[in-house]
Amino acid sequence: MTASHPPLAWAVLEQALCQRRPVHVSYHGRRRLLCPHALGWKGGRPMLLGYQTGGQTSTGALPADPRQRWRCLFVDEVDQVLVDMSSPWGTADNYNPAHPFPVIDEVTIAITLQEHPAPVR
């Protein structure tokens, strides 16, 4: 999988990111409600940085501290993705649009402080 051939889930995640819409994803057997903040590549694999607002986690309940609800998912391991048109968008004050966490080597598109996300060129 390369930047020129992202997985099918990428298009849905990118659309949700651009529209600031949460998504329901199935990842490693758990259903999560995430707000996509950045898409890019990590070690040649597609990566999503999302803010989790609901659903299941690997450790039980969501952390009480909103700054600890960031999740990094390999997009090629996402089983299902559905845009949620009714849930509110979520984020935390520790999101840095200039460098969306060190988990993504090459950022393709990310939420900015502006109204619309900006593709990274």
N, C-alpha and C positions, 0 to 999 in steps of 0.2 A: 504494500500500500504506500503510495507516494502522494505528495502535495497535488499532483495532477489527477490522482484517482482516489479521492476521499471516499469513505464508506457512505452508504445510503443515508444513514442517520445524520450525517453532517449537514445536508441541505435543510432538514427540518430544524436542527439546532441553530443553524445560521439565521434562518428566517425568524425564529423565536427571539434570538439575540437582537436582531435588527429592530424587532417590534417591541422589545422588552416585555415578552410574554413568558410566564413560567411553563415548564414542560414536566410531564410525568415520564419518567424513564424506568426501565427495568435493567438493573445492573448487578451482576453477580447474584442473581436470585432475589434481590430486594427492590421494592417499588419506592421510588423517591420523587419528591416534588422539588425541582431545581429551577433557579433563575440563571440561565447561561450568561456569563460575563466575558468569556474569552474562548476563542478556538484557535488552535495552532498545532504545532508538531513538537513531540518530545522523542528524541532518539529515532526519528523517522516514522513515528506512529502518531496518528491524530489524537489530540488531547483536548478535553473540555475543562474549563474552570467554571464551576457553578456554585451558586449560593443556595444551600438547602433550606427550604422553608417548611417541609413536611415529609411525611412518609417514614420509611424504615431506615435505620442506620446499622452499621455492623456492631455498634456498641450499645444499642438500646435507644434511649430517648435522645432527642436533639440536645446539644449542649445549651445550657442556660445563657451562656455568653454568646451573643450574636457574632462576635468576631471569630468564633471557632466553628462556624457552620459552613466553611468553604470546603468544597469537594473537587477532587481532580479525578476525572474518569477518562479512560482510553475509549475513544468513540467507537473503535472497532469491536469493543466488548459490550456495547449497549445493545440489548436485545430488542427493546421497543422504545419508541419516543412519540409522545402525543402532546401537542400544544394545548395548554389550558387557557381558555378564553375568559374564565371567571375568577381565578385566584389573583390576588394582588402580587405585583412585582416586589421582590425583596433584595436587599443588599446590606452591607455593613460598612461602618466608617473606616475600616482598615483596607478597603479596596484601593489599589493604586493603579489608575488607568495607564500611567506611563510605563509601568512594569508589572503586569498582572501576575504576581507571585513568580518565583523562580522555577516553577514546575514546567513551564512552556518554554522550549528553546527558541522557537520561531513563531511569533504571534501572527496570525492571519487576519483576524478581526477581533475587536474588543470594545466593550462598553467604555465610553468616555464620559467626561463631565458635561459634555455638550448633550443636546437633545437626542442626536442620532449616533449610533456606533460608527466608528471609522475603520475602514480597511487599512491594514498596515501594508505599506508598499516598500 
